[in-house]
Amino acid sequence: MEHSIDIDPIVTKYLREEALTPEELAALHLWISQGEGRSEMLESLKNDTNSTKANLVQMEQMANTRIWEILESRLQSEGFWRDDAPAATPQITTPQSTVRRMPWRLLVAASVLLLVAGAAYLGLHHSPAPAITTTTPAKPINPATLTPGGNRATLTLADGRRIDLDSTTNGILASQGNMQIAKLADGQLAYNKLATNGSSAEKPQTPAFNILATPKAGQFSLTLPDGSRVWLNNASSLRYPVAFTGATREVELSGEAYFEVTKDAAHPFFVHTTGGAAGPGSIEVLGTAFNIMAYADEATQRTTLVDGSVRYLHGANSTLLKPEEQSVLDNQGNLKTLQHVDVGEITAWKNGYFHFDHANLETTMRQISRWYDITVEYKGTVPPQEFVGKIQRNIPLASLLKGLEGEHVHFTLEGRTLVVTP
């Protein structure tokens, strides 16, 4: 790195869209020209409308710390950004060619910013400003920044009341029977049994059911009445009783969810899938961790076992899964078991990542469509593509697409429709 000037305050002024002197503008041009990808990274930061002025205040308060030097040094030390050596990050490839590395390094750089000096995504709400012209201008992918999903869900109570969880404050939301429903500070829903004495305890009544539903660009987690944990992915719903009172514990899932089921051999746990293209299925559980993907727009319904033991049932067919095995039910009703699957890839969404392991274009676009709440259209004949890599799901859509775009696939955003062309 060739810093002969104090670039930090100049970059800060640029991100805040304050006027630069001719000397500062020249210094900024020089700094950009000395490192591959700096222009694209600055534009990605400036165009992120979800960041606040507090980020820049933090940056300015660190007068003795050269933030951009720390950032670049860290990227180099971790192998993410190397001007003199091949990138060490997973590469996104196609069968015909390797997609250029620079945009993917930018994508990783955007994620690493979350870890540097608290100055994550140093953008502001702003009106358009004149762009800096460099010798290697970035190819614009979309004119606006679409933000990723977050903790968004709707809870429908047994009496039909609906609670918007992303806008509701933390605390007690409702009471149903002897159960109290609370939204916790860590962004999850919990069911707690109310204390009762023997004389006032009531006999069990007809089971009451709640429905937790996430929209596109939404996710949420909850603790069921028996203590089991559920993480609900975007565009999904879970129907469950307010209290488990029978011989079995049963819930209904449409979409995708990760379960950590409390062990209770006397009361088996069942998940009934309703949204899969192949029709309904059931998963019998004793106490385990597993992921179910049963979206209606996916050609297969998949149950992946992380720990413990589950049995997948579909009609007269069933398969008993061991850890790192996956049941696959296709839209013709055929059931098979895959062994030694990459559990980390399948459950990456729960931990805040996209994980593409030779994923084809259509599978990749369906994930992106659900998480950013966009529609995907294909124009022309796009050659077969495969994507390999792992990246955080909290980056703007524009940054993600820069990493995916290559010689044989291009993206254009028209409103909330992403057009994919060769």
Secondary structure, 3 states (H helix, E strand, C coil): CCCCCCHHHHHHHHHCCCCCCHHHHHHHHHHHHCCCCHHHHHHHHHCCCCCCHHHHHHHHHCCCCCHHHHHHHHHHHCCCCCCCCCCCCCCCECCCCECCHHHHHHHHHHHHHHHCCCCCCCCCCCCCCCCCCCCCCCCCCCCCCCCCCEECCEEECCCCCEEECCCCCCEEEEEECCEEEEECCCCEEEEEECCCCCCCCCCCCCCCEEEEECCCCEEEEEECCCCCEEEECCCCEEEEECCCCCCCEEEEEEEEEEEECCCCCCCCEEEEECCCCCCCEEEEECCCEEEEEECCCCCEEEEEEEECCEEEEECCEEEEECCCCEEEEECCCCEEEECCCCHHHHCHHHHCEEEEEEEEHHHHHHHHHHHHCCEEEECCCCCCCEEEEEEECCCCHHHHHHHHCECCEEEEEECCEEEEEC
